Amino acid sequence: MFKEPPTDYLLVELEKASHQLFREDGRPREQLVHAIDQVIDWRRYIEDNHDTVQRELGLHGISVNPRALVVIGRRASLTADSARRLVAMENATPRLRILTYDDVLTSARATAENILGPLWDPGPGAQVYFLPPT
């Protein structure tokens, strides 16, 4: 669970990077279905026990339907068709995002580049020095 300003939260379900998301026939694998079910179960629990969750868990201001994120698998395991299926699965569960670990890395890299400027891989054995602006 991550707190998002000003008063909402993000449920995060982490699964193994080694999990495949879809079977060869295009159907979602059990691990992906289980992760989505976990998010749905947590949302149902929060909705049914909203006051208790705020008071006993200290999640003040949490909505009964917080945004959710499932991180699972690798992007290389997805075909164009399975990537489209993933989007359809997200659309079927409002406020749910499903990302692979590669997607998380790409997003983190883009955020770092927005803050620090372009990043690069100088190769093995290279020494990189950063001088702050004067």
C-alpha positions in Angstrom: 0.0 0.0 0.0 1.4 3.4 -1.0 -0.1 6.7 0.1 -0.8 9.1 -2.7 -1.3 12.8 -2.0 -3.5 14.2 -0.8 -5.5 11.4 0.8 -5.7 8.3 -1.3 -3.8 5.1 -1.5 -2.5 2.7 -4.1 -2.8 -1.1 -3.5 0.2 -2.9 -5.0 0.3 -6.6 -5.6 3.7 -7.9 -6.5 4.2 -11.3 -8.2 7.3 -13.0 -9.5 9.1 -11.6 -12.6 9.4 -15.2 -13.8 5.7 -15.7 -14.0 4.3 -16.0 -17.5 1.1 -13.9 -17.9 -0.7 -15.9 -20.6 -0.9 -19.5 -21.8 -0.1 -20.4 -25.4 -3.9 -20.4 -26.1 -4.0 -16.7 -25.0 -5.8 -17.3 -21.7 -4.5 -15.7 -18.6 -2.3 -17.9 -16.4 -3.4 -18.7 -12.9 -0.8 -16.4 -11.3 -2.2 -13.4 -13.2 -5.8 -14.3 -12.3 -4.8 -14.8 -8.7 -3.0 -11.4 -8.5 -6.1 -9.6 -9.9 -8.3 -11.6 -7.5 -6.1 -10.4 -4.6 -6.7 -6.8 -5.5 -10.5 -7.4 -5.8 -10.5 -9.2 -2.4 -8.7 -6.3 -0.8 -11.0 -3.7 -2.3 -14.0 -5.7 -1.1 -12.5 -6.0 2.4 -11.8 -2.2 2.5 -15.4 -1.5 1.3 -16.9 -3.8 3.9 -14.6 -2.6 6.8 -13.9 1.0 5.8 -14.0 2.5 9.3 -11.9 -0.3 10.7 -9.3 0.0 8.0 -9.0 3.7 8.5 -8.9 3.5 12.3 -6.9 0.3 13.0 -4.6 0.3 10.0 -4.2 4.1 10.0 -5.2 4.4 6.4 -7.0 7.7 7.0 -8.9 9.0 3.9 -8.6 5.8 2.0 -11.4 5.5 -0.6 -13.6 2.3 -0.7 -12.2 1.7 -4.2 -8.5 2.7 -4.2 -6.4 2.5 -7.4 -4.5 -0.8 -7.7 -1.4 -2.0 -9.4 -0.3 -5.5 -10.2 3.4 -6.0 -11.1 4.1 -9.4 -12.7 6.2 -11.1 -15.4 8.3 -9.7 -18.1 7.4 -7.7 -21.3 9.3 -10.1 -23.5 6.8 -12.8 -22.7 3.9 -10.8 -24.3 2.9 -11.0 -27.9 1.0 -8.2 -29.5 -2.2 -10.1 -28.9 -1.5 -10.8 -25.3 -0.5 -7.1 -24.7 -4.0 -6.1 -26.1 -5.6 -8.7 -23.8 -3.8 -7.2 -20.8 -5.3 -3.8 -21.7 -8.7 -5.4 -22.0 -8.3 -7.0 -18.5 -7.3 -3.6 -17.1 -10.4 -2.0 -18.7 -12.7 -4.7 -17.2 -11.4 -3.8 -13.7 -11.7 0.0 -13.1 -8.7 1.7 -11.4 -6.5 -1.3 -12.0 -3.1 -1.2 -13.8 -1.1 -4.3 -14.7 2.6 -3.8 -15.4 5.5 -6.0 -16.1 8.8 -5.5 -14.3 10.2 -4.2 -17.5 7.4 -1.6 -17.6 8.3 -0.5 -14.1 12.0 -0.1 -15.1 11.1 1.8 -18.2 8.9 4.2 -16.2 11.6 4.6 -13.5 14.2 5.4 -16.2 11.9 7.9 -17.8 11.3 9.6 -14.5 15.0 9.7 -13.7 15.7 11.2 -17.1 13.1 13.8 -16.6 14.8 14.9 -13.4 18.5 14.3 -14.3 18.6 14.5 -18.0 19.5 11.7 -20.5 20.9 8.5 -19.0 23.2 6.2 -20.9 25.1 2.9 -20.4 28.8 3.7 -20.7 29.8 0.0 -20.8 31.7 -2.2 -18.5 34.7 -0.8 -16.7 33.8 2.8 -17.5 34.1 5.4 -14.8 31.4 8.1 -14.8 31.9 11.3 -12.8 29.1 13.8 -12.1 29.9 17.4 -11.4 27.2 19.5 -9.9 26.5 22.8 -11.7 28.5 25.7 -10.5 
